[in-house]
């Protein structure tokens, strides 16, 4: 069989491999996490960076909120001083660019010692992630692949919020048909990370789901008003004063273009200028929005529509980092579940395997000036679009649904 035919059919991805590889990676991930913890000194890891790296920004900002100085989170000097006060002089700085409603989310974190707070944060949001992704698949044998999805390990090491954002997106979208107002309220809470929200507007418009829009508007307004009441109107001026700095972080790749995973960062990674990067990002964003529109206008299952949204969100913003690949679990779970039930179509198995392994290889590939993420996410979106708009293709599927592994 020709190599292209093998990739198209996905025949190389046997049930034995699907069963074995995730278990191997889960074992490796667990060992790496244990080594990561044991080689640190209680506050800093072996590299001299805080355990949970980015979480140090959340925890320090929480301390400023609890001390009555919430606005200082938007002052890099004062925010860094709060991090140095706990982790020591010269520790790497982790910035805070989130809008004021995000301060409501992280405010309780500083009530507990750092490591305990980090553990509870990851355990609580991680449990929400597992629950929502499992609800897409509903197979007992899916738990291990969900737990050992490489983006999970990346999010844990960074102490980030991708578990939370993924559970919000997945939960809200799965509620959108039956409980549109409640779905909007859930999705509106994503305003703590507004760069992920634009594709949700496409979802609302495609289905003319004005009740969901109303719920989202209520949620966003409530959180904004609460933040203003608690922190004062000045908090918004302090937030906006930091926006130019966040733009510099994006355009100049302060976090590292290899770590960032958008179409914008892909262009910058290979030496493209800022104008070209924004232009390519705009083309990718509009294209993803068009595909997402068609998917949500179709009669596809809600699971498939929701999964497509996860891929489109990743394509629709210039500011995406590799821990945000937790969102990729939604299209992977949706397409895999559909394949198990109806049979896998050409390229789907290979695309799923590439998407599953992408978080593990995206950053190393970036260091080699080989951006992979936009291509893989778009490939998934196109395959979901084909299923949504062509539910009954001529001829049999590539294979029959596989048995429970």
Secondary structure, 3 states (H helix, E strand, C coil): CCHHHHHHHCCCCCHHHHHHHHHHHHHHHHHHHHHHHHCCCCCECCCCCECCCCHHHHHHHHHHHHCCCHHHHHCHHHHHHHHHHHHCCCCCCCCCCCCHHHHHHHHHHHHCCHHHHHHHHHHHHHHHHHHHHHHHHCCHHHHHHHHCCHHHHHHHHHCCCHHHHHHHHHHHHHHCCCCHHHHHHHHHHHHHHHHHCHHHHHHHHHHCCHHHHHHHHHHHHHHHHHHHHHHCCHHHHHHHHCHHHHHHHHHCCCCCCCCECCHHHHHHHCCCCHHHHHHHHHHHHHHHHHHHHHHHHCCCCHHHHHHHHHHHHHHCCCCCEHHHHHHHHHHHHHHHHHHHHHCCCCCHHHHHHHHHHHHHHHHHHHHCCCCCHHHHHHHHHHHHHHHHHCCCCCCCCCCCCCCCC
